[in-house]
Amino acid sequence: MKSSIKLILPLAIFATSIAHAELVGKEDIPLSGSDIPGSLRLLENAAAAGNVAAKGKLAEYLRGLPPPYRNIDRSCTLAHEAADAGDLMGTLVRVECLITGGEKADEPIPLARQLARQVQAKGSPAGGFVLYEVFVLDPKYSYSPGGKVDMDRYNALAATPVAQRGEQIDALNGLSAAVSAGHVRAVATILGYLSTTVAPGNLDRMINIASGMQQSKMPIPAAVAGDVQLARQIRQIGASRTSVSTFKSAYSSALIAAAFQIRGIRNDACDAKDIKIVHVDASEPIANAVYLPLVQPLQNSYLVQGSWSESWTFAGCDKTAAVKMQFTADGWGGAQYTSSPIKLP
């Protein structure tokens, strides 16, 4: 059986560095008390008096606050003005306005990428994070227009030579720098990247990051909480080199092969629901491995090329079966796989 995982990019860092990092770039609106209107009036007055920082902060609040305080159009107008005056917060908000359509421009993505790099060059961890956001929302790296996967487009992206992946590499290294600095949104985003990107050790990286977040009292995003739990379960039975997403997809193929061995051609009284995976052996090295040339803490976290095999052992109905899983990196973070039975002695 053969299948292939197709995913968007959505990093690797030690749990201790997250647990002790200064948490910067937080999206929560730090307005004291419940007098949001009063706080906004103070910012309005300061901005009107020429305080550029107040204008940038007001743009952030008007974008991030819930209704009835949210005003995207005015936020983007203020962000443009603050960015033109050199304010970092205003520039960050302007980047998000450009990539989400809040500000119209002839070429919004290249302009947003340029501004994000300017913020990053000034030492702001948030600059690296928004540089990653620009990459994720860049239409030229999308393969699912309208929510429907375009396999021709996906395969074209997957075949892109490493030498032509500069924007992808810069984006991931930007996210890496933001994570290293403890940028909250980046730390949460990294879990999505790891859950969908194939490379040896990514399961451990994901588990370590989640543990670091919990130590720091940071909530694990609901969208990846289940994947974090599954990563821990997979690690308990072995050291698979797949991602969580690849493992979930490949599991069905492996289970069918194992069930056929255990139940036999007659499908006797053994219930397939009683057959469970009990061990994963992934001791063989990856052949012809090529990784994106990322810097620490992302080094070797994105396998572009390479193949490897794993032995998955299942048990149920007082019987044991082993399945050989052959994986090949597909070039865009996922992997293709085949399954075949292993005859046990």
PyMOL commands that set and color helices and strands:
alter all, ss='L'
color gray80, all
select helices_A, chain A and resi 15-20+36-48+52-64+72-84+88-100+108-121+125-137+139-141+145-147+151-158+162-164+166-180+184-196+202-215+222-237+244-263+272-274
alter helices_A, ss='H'
color red, helices_A
select strands_A, chain A and resi 2-4+276-281+287-291+303-316+319-329+335-342
alter strands_A, ss='S'
color yellow, strands_A
deselect
rebuild
show_as cartoon
